[in-house]
């Protein structure tokens, strides 16, 4: 994922799904090398619901 797309993705997580910056940072630390797995990490940690996970993948499909 490009830097610009990742910036848009982070903004989506914060603004559309109201995820706190701390939650996103925690998930990011778990996947240091490959940010594409961030949606699954957020779901595994219980930070997003399945419905929100679907929204994330819909967003990523449009951006990436």
SVG drawing of the C-alpha trace seen along z (x, -y; Angstrom):
<svg xmlns="http://www.w3.org/2000/svg" viewBox="-22 -12 31 24">
<polyline fill="none" stroke="black" stroke-width="0.4" points="0.0,0.0 1.4,-3.4 2.2,-6.0 -0.7,-8.2 -3.2,-5.3 -2.0,-4.3 -2.6,-7.9 -6.1,-7.9 -6.7,-4.5 -5.6,-5.7 -7.8,-8.8 -10.7,-6.5 -10.1,-4.4 -10.1,-7.5 -12.8,-9.5 -15.3,-6.9 -14.8,-4.1 -13.8,-6.4 -10.8,-4.2 -8.5,-5.9 -5.0,-6.7 -3.7,-4.5 -5.6,-1.4 -4.3,-1.9 -0.8,-2.3 -1.1,0.9 -2.2,2.9 0.6,1.3 3.2,2.5 2.0,6.1 2.6,6.0 5.8,3.9 6.6,5.1 3.3,5.5 0.6,2.9 -1.8,4.7 -2.7,7.0 -3.8,4.2 -7.5,4.7 -7.3,8.3 -5.2,7.4 -7.8,4.7 -10.5,7.4 -8.5,10.0 -8.0,7.5 -11.7,6.8 -11.2,3.2 -13.6,3.4 -16.7,5.5 -17.2,7.7 -19.4,5.0 -16.6,2.5 -14.1,4.9 -16.3,5.1 -16.3,1.3 -12.5,1.3 -12.1,3.7 -14.7,1.7 -12.7,-1.4 -9.4,0.2 -10.8,1.6 -11.7,-1.9 -8.3,-3.5 -5.8,-0.8"/>
</svg>
